[in-house]
Amino acid sequence: MALNSRAAANYHVGYPVILRTCFGMYGHYWPVLARGVCACLWVSVITFQGGAYVSTMINCVVGNSWNNLSVSLPESVGCTLQRFIGFLIFWAFVLPFCSLRPTRLKWLYNFKAWILPPSVLGLLIYCLVQSKGKLASTAALASTDASKLPKGATLAWLMVSSINSCMGNWSTFIANMPDFSRYSNSPNAVLWTHVLFVPFPAAIGGMIGVFGTSALQQAWGTTIWNQWDVFDAMLEHSFTGAMRFFVFLLAFSSLLFNFGALIGANLLPFGSDVTALFPTVFNIPRGMWFCGTIALALQPWKILASSNGFLAFLGGYGIFMGPAAAIMITDYWLVRRGNIAIMDAYSSEKGATYMYWHGFNLNACLAYFCGMMLPFVGFVGTFGVSVPTNATKIDELGWYVSAVTAGVLYVIFCKIRPPSNIDTNMPFEQMAHAFAEQRARDERARLTGEDASVDMDEKVVDDGSKEEYDVTVLEV
């Protein structure tokens, strides 16, 4: 994420524009489309999760009458009426925020950052109190006998495939970080912030979830992984006024977390993607509204019904996004060494800088295809198709195999057949520094109303005297 953020932090453009410089003006359509489709699925899934928290909050307010509605949905639907109503309420609440620019939502993320950690710690303390500080065994968590737990190579491959699924989950952030880092004031800021504030909080959050579930298994004899199901179970064990208020606050905090992830990590990237694909029809707010609308039709409860199916979805997502991110990173850092003619990324005329061969950079396209196809056969096997065992093993390493293969092959292809739009003698990020200086000159000119070519520190007036100006220049 840190490596893929630097280009956007220097040139202040999003994921689709960075893709054009390495895949070509037409070749970038596929990675953009792949991420856009998966963003739609995530919007639907996260909206359903947010709806589950809404349902819990309503239950806390109105009491048991919410769970005893006179009508219900058939079991074949895979979703209760309460969860479906919560899904619609949360969906309707999110849509108006699609019209706001990302820079106008900073207050939301600041608010979320302050209230989420106390709520998570409060939930963990509650779980540990229920079990008197004891944790359940691994066999109890897995609902099986200790003798049937995986061991040796089976356990090792299970861990590897689980880590790969996690990387599939993070692959969208790795690829689309330019959509966020484009707003950075400094290219160095996106390095240390990602290195410090992504892995450690994510690891701590995962550990808290495991400990909380283990404690409740020890106390109640049931394994509950979904957070919204934990809240409902807490109400079942104690429906006092204090407990209802406590669960309401927990559900609200979790809902706010989902809301932030939905807007920032899914709706906004989709808006950026669809704007790149259909610029005459969509802008970013229209794209966000469109994505939020079609999320209703995707039936996310079907995706979440099977944990195996959901993990297969995450793993499959990784093999499509991993190669794109790897090529973006190696192209910027190793191949063109930080030098991008960014204004040329908006021209598809014949002979334009990033038109390559008929709009396709064959080096990138071939490297992407090779990286994606290695685990693709095993990925098909997750849907019940018979495939060789070795193909399944490769799929369990899918994100790593696809990303590393694509990145290495792209560098090799560029050594064998160097792109004509790269000056190998140019110092690292020379064009980025020139772009920053030009932006500073343009901003000074905008603030003073003068041409950028003149000295903006002072202005000569008609009587020959010099009028001083205090000019604020945005940091680049």
Sequence and secondary structure as in RCSB ss.txt:
>XXXX:A:sequence
MALNSRAAANYHVGYPVILRTCFGMYGHYWPVLARGVCACLWVSVITFQGGAYVSTMINCVVGNSWNNLSVSLPE
SVGCTLQRFIGFLIFWAFVLPFCSLRPTRLKWLYNFKAWILPPSVLGLLIYCLVQSKGKLASTAALASTDASKLP
KGATLAWLMVSSINSCMGNWSTFIANMPDFSRYSNSPNAVLWTHVLFVPFPAAIGGMIGVFGTSALQQAWGTTIW
NQWDVFDAMLEHSFTGAMRFFVFLLAFSSLLFNFGALIGANLLPFGSDVTALFPTVFNIPRGMWFCGTIALALQP
WKILASSNGFLAFLGGYGIFMGPAAAIMITDYWLVRRGNIAIMDAYSSEKGATYMYWHGFNLNACLAYFCGMMLP
FVGFVGTFGVSVPTNATKIDELGWYVSAVTAGVLYVIFCKIRPPSNIDTNMPFEQMAHAFAEQRARDERARLTGE
DASVDMDEKVVDDGSKEEYDVTVLEV
>XXXX:A:secstr
  GGGHHHHHH   HHHHHHHHH TTTTHHHHHHHHHHHHHHHHHHHHHHHHHHHHHHHHHH GGGTT S    G
GG S HHHHHHHHHHHHHHGGGGGS GGGGHHHHHHHHHHHHHHHHHHHHHHHHHTTT    HHHHTTS GGGS 
 HHHHHHHHHHHHHHHHHHHHHHHHHTHHHHTT S TTHHHHHHHHHSHHHHHHHHHHHHHHHHHHHHHHS    
SHHHHHHHHHHH   HHHHHHHHHHHHHHHHHHHHHHIIIIIHHHHHHHHHH TTT  HHHHHHHHHHHGGGG H
HHHHT HHHHHHHHHHHHHHHHHHHHHHHHIIIIISTT   GGGGG  STT TT TBTTB HHHHHHHHHHHHHH
HHHHHHTTT    HHHHHHHTTHHHHHHHHHHHHHHHHHHHS  TT  TTS TTHHHHHHHHHHHHHHHHHHHTS
 TTS TTEEE TTS EEE        
